Amino acid sequence: MTLPKIKRFEEFDNFIDEAVAAAKERNADAERKFADGVRVQAFEGPFADQLLAAYQRRMPSEKLREQHYQAFRGFHTFAKNGGASLMPAHGAVIGCYLLHLATIEHKSPPELRAAADGIVFVHEQRGHHVDPAFIEAALDVAAEIAGGGDGGGEGVTPADPPPPTSHEALPLAAAGA
Protein backbone atom coordinates (compact mmCIF):
# COMPACT_ATOMS: atom_id res chain seq x y z
CA MET A 1 0.00 0.00 0.00
CA THR A 2 1.15 3.55 -0.70
CA LEU A 3 -0.67 5.16 2.21
CA PRO A 4 2.52 6.00 4.13
CA LYS A 5 3.91 7.66 1.02
CA ILE A 6 0.83 9.86 0.76
CA LYS A 7 1.25 10.98 4.34
CA ARG A 8 4.89 11.82 3.65
CA PHE A 9 3.85 13.81 0.56
CA GLU A 10 1.24 15.68 2.61
CA GLU A 11 3.89 16.60 5.18
CA PHE A 12 6.18 17.72 2.38
CA ASP A 13 3.36 19.75 0.79
CA ASN A 14 2.66 21.39 4.17
CA PHE A 15 6.33 22.19 4.53
CA ILE A 16 6.41 23.73 1.04
CA ASP A 17 3.24 25.73 1.73
CA GLU A 18 4.72 27.10 4.96
CA ALA A 19 7.98 28.00 3.22
CA VAL A 20 6.11 29.77 0.40
CA ALA A 21 3.98 31.71 2.90
CA ALA A 22 7.09 32.78 4.83
CA ALA A 23 8.82 33.83 1.60
CA LYS A 24 5.77 35.87 0.56
CA GLU A 25 5.79 37.65 3.94
CA ARG A 26 9.51 38.41 3.64
CA ASN A 27 8.92 39.75 0.12
CA ALA A 28 6.01 41.90 1.30
CA ASP A 29 8.18 43.27 4.12
CA ALA A 30 11.01 43.99 1.66
CA GLU A 31 8.57 45.74 -0.68
CA ARG A 32 7.28 47.92 2.19
CA LYS A 33 10.83 48.86 3.15
CA PHE A 34 11.67 49.64 -0.46
CA ALA A 35 8.54 51.81 -0.77
CA ASP A 36 9.48 53.64 2.42
CA GLY A 37 12.97 54.19 1.04
CA VAL A 38 11.51 55.63 -2.18
CA ARG A 39 9.34 57.98 -0.14
CA VAL A 40 12.31 59.10 1.95
CA GLN A 41 14.31 59.83 -1.21
CA ALA A 42 11.34 61.64 -2.75
CA PHE A 43 10.99 63.79 0.36
CA GLU A 44 14.69 64.38 1.00
CA GLY A 45 15.43 65.46 -2.55
CA PRO A 46 13.20 68.51 -2.96
CA PHE A 47 13.03 69.31 0.76
CA ALA A 48 16.63 68.64 1.79
CA ASP A 49 17.26 72.23 2.93
CA GLN A 50 14.09 72.34 5.02
CA LEU A 51 14.81 68.92 6.51
CA LEU A 52 18.35 69.92 7.46
CA ALA A 53 17.07 73.15 9.03
CA ALA A 54 14.45 71.21 11.02
CA TYR A 55 17.12 68.84 12.35
CA GLN A 56 19.36 71.75 13.28
CA ARG A 57 16.53 73.48 15.16
CA ARG A 58 15.81 70.31 17.12
CA MET A 59 19.44 69.59 18.01
CA PRO A 60 20.69 71.05 21.29
CA SER A 61 23.90 73.07 21.39
CA GLU A 62 27.24 71.29 21.34
CA LYS A 63 27.73 72.07 25.04
CA LEU A 64 24.34 70.63 26.00
CA ARG A 65 24.90 67.56 23.82
CA GLU A 66 28.18 66.88 25.63
CA GLN A 67 26.37 67.22 28.98
CA HIS A 68 23.76 64.73 27.76
CA TYR A 69 26.46 62.28 26.68
CA GLN A 70 28.22 62.67 30.02
CA ALA A 71 24.96 61.96 31.87
CA PHE A 72 24.39 58.92 29.71
CA ARG A 73 27.91 57.61 30.42
CA GLY A 74 27.07 57.60 34.15
CA PHE A 75 23.84 55.73 33.43
CA HIS A 76 25.72 53.32 31.17
CA THR A 77 28.08 52.40 34.01
CA PHE A 78 25.18 51.98 36.45
CA ALA A 79 23.18 49.77 34.08
CA LYS A 80 26.19 47.70 33.06
CA ASN A 81 27.25 47.10 36.67
CA GLY A 82 23.69 46.15 37.56
CA GLY A 83 23.32 43.74 34.65
CA ALA A 84 20.44 45.75 33.19
CA SER A 85 19.56 46.31 29.55
CA LEU A 86 21.08 49.53 28.33
CA MET A 87 19.60 50.28 24.95
CA PRO A 88 16.76 50.57 25.07
CA ALA A 89 16.62 50.78 28.82
CA HIS A 90 13.40 50.10 30.65
CA GLY A 91 12.00 53.14 32.43
CA ALA A 92 12.33 51.35 35.77
CA VAL A 93 16.11 51.04 35.28
CA ILE A 94 16.32 54.75 34.57
CA GLY A 95 14.14 55.49 37.61
CA CYS A 96 16.39 53.38 39.82
CA TYR A 97 19.43 55.21 38.50
CA LEU A 98 17.87 58.58 39.27
CA LEU A 99 17.04 57.42 42.80
CA HIS A 100 20.62 56.17 43.15
CA LEU A 101 21.85 59.63 42.15
CA ALA A 102 19.49 61.25 44.65
CA THR A 103 20.12 59.00 47.64
CA ILE A 104 23.69 57.74 47.24
CA GLU A 105 25.35 60.55 45.29
CA HIS A 106 23.15 63.30 46.83
CA LYS A 107 22.41 65.02 43.51
CA SER A 108 20.05 67.99 43.52
CA PRO A 109 16.69 67.96 41.70
CA PRO A 110 18.09 70.07 38.82
CA GLU A 111 21.02 67.65 38.47
CA LEU A 112 18.58 64.72 38.42
CA ARG A 113 16.51 66.40 35.72
CA ALA A 114 19.67 66.99 33.67
CA ALA A 115 20.63 63.31 34.02
CA ALA A 116 17.14 62.22 32.95
CA ASP A 117 17.21 64.59 29.98
CA GLY A 118 20.57 63.21 28.89
CA ILE A 119 19.41 59.61 29.06
CA VAL A 120 16.25 60.40 27.11
CA PHE A 121 18.23 62.40 24.52
CA VAL A 122 20.61 59.51 23.77
CA HIS A 123 17.73 57.06 23.54
CA GLU A 124 15.85 59.33 21.12
CA GLN A 125 18.98 59.82 19.00
CA ARG A 126 19.09 56.06 18.55
CA GLY A 127 15.39 55.80 17.76
CA HIS A 128 14.22 54.42 21.12
CA HIS A 129 11.32 55.61 23.25
CA VAL A 130 11.64 55.97 27.02
CA ASP A 131 8.55 55.72 29.20
CA PRO A 132 8.47 59.10 30.97
CA ALA A 133 6.24 57.87 33.82
CA PHE A 134 9.14 56.10 35.56
CA ILE A 135 11.33 59.17 35.25
CA GLU A 136 8.67 61.50 36.61
CA ALA A 137 7.90 59.14 39.49
CA ALA A 138 11.59 58.90 40.40
CA LEU A 139 11.95 62.69 40.25
CA ASP A 140 8.87 63.07 42.47
CA VAL A 141 10.28 60.62 45.02
CA ALA A 142 13.66 62.39 44.94
CA ALA A 143 11.96 65.76 45.49
CA GLU A 144 10.06 64.29 48.45
CA ILE A 145 13.33 63.01 49.92
CA ALA A 146 15.06 66.35 49.29
CA GLY A 147 12.18 68.05 51.12
CA GLY A 148 12.78 65.96 54.22
CA GLY A 149 10.28 63.22 53.54
CA ASP A 150 10.85 59.52 53.24
CA GLY A 151 10.05 59.41 49.54
CA GLY A 152 6.58 58.01 50.05
CA GLY A 153 5.79 54.61 48.71
CA GLU A 154 5.06 51.53 50.67
CA GLY A 155 8.59 50.55 51.52
CA VAL A 156 10.14 47.18 51.06
CA THR A 157 8.81 44.40 53.22
CA PRO A 158 11.15 41.57 54.13
CA ALA A 159 10.52 38.21 52.58
CA ASP A 160 8.53 35.72 54.61
CA PRO A 161 10.69 33.33 56.63
CA PRO A 162 11.00 29.88 55.12
CA PRO A 163 8.43 27.37 56.33
CA PRO A 164 9.59 24.98 59.03
CA THR A 165 10.88 21.66 57.81
CA SER A 166 8.57 18.70 58.15
CA HIS A 167 11.20 16.26 59.35
CA GLU A 168 11.99 15.60 62.96
CA ALA A 169 15.37 16.48 64.39
CA LEU A 170 17.80 13.60 64.50
CA PRO A 171 19.17 12.47 67.82
CA LEU A 172 22.69 13.73 68.41
CA ALA A 173 24.15 10.25 67.95
CA ALA A 174 22.52 9.88 64.53
CA ALA A 175 23.69 13.32 63.49
CA GLY A 176 27.30 12.29 63.92
CA ALA A 177 27.94 14.34 67.05
Rosetta blueprint (number, residue, H / E / L):
1 M L
2 T L
3 L H
4 P H
5 K H
6 I H
7 K H
8 R H
9 F H
10 E H
11 E H
12 F H
13 D H
14 N H
15 F H
16 I H
17 D H
18 E H
19 A H
20 V H
21 A H
22 A H
23 A H
24 K H
25 E H
26 R H
27 N H
28 A H
29 D H
30 A H
31 E H
32 R H
33 K H
34 F H
35 A H
36 D H
37 G H
38 V H
39 R H
40 V H
41 Q H
42 A H
43 F H
44 E H
45 G H
46 P H
47 F H
48 A H
49 D H
50 Q H
51 L H
52 L H
53 A H
54 A H
55 Y H
56 Q H
57 R H
58 R H
59 M L
60 P L
61 S L
62 E H
63 K H
64 L H
65 R H
66 E H
67 Q H
68 H H
69 Y H
70 Q H
71 A H
72 F H
73 R H
74 G H
75 F H
76 H H
77 T H
78 F H
79 A H
80 K H
81 N H
82 G H
83 G L
84 A L
85 S L
86 L L
87 M L
88 P L
89 A L
90 H L
91 G H
92 A H
93 V H
94 I H
95 G H
96 C H
97 Y H
98 L H
99 L H
100 H H
101 L H
102 A H
103 T H
104 I L
105 E L
106 H L
107 K L
108 S L
109 P H
110 P H
111 E H
112 L H
113 R H
114 A H
115 A H
116 A H
117 D H
118 G H
119 I H
120 V H
121 F H
122 V H
123 H H
124 E H
125 Q H
126 R L
127 G L
128 H L
129 H L
130 V L
131 D L
132 P H
133 A H
134 F H
135 I H
136 E H
137 A H
138 A H
139 L H
140 D H
141 V H
142 A H
143 A H
144 E H
145 I H
146 A H
147 G L
148 G L
149 G L
150 D L
151 G L
152 G L
153 G L
154 E L
155 G L
156 V L
157 T L
158 P L
159 A L
160 D L
161 P L
162 P L
163 P L
164 P L
165 T L
166 S L
167 H L
168 E L
169 A L
170 L L
171 P L
172 L L
173 A L
174 A L
175 A L
176 G L
177 A L
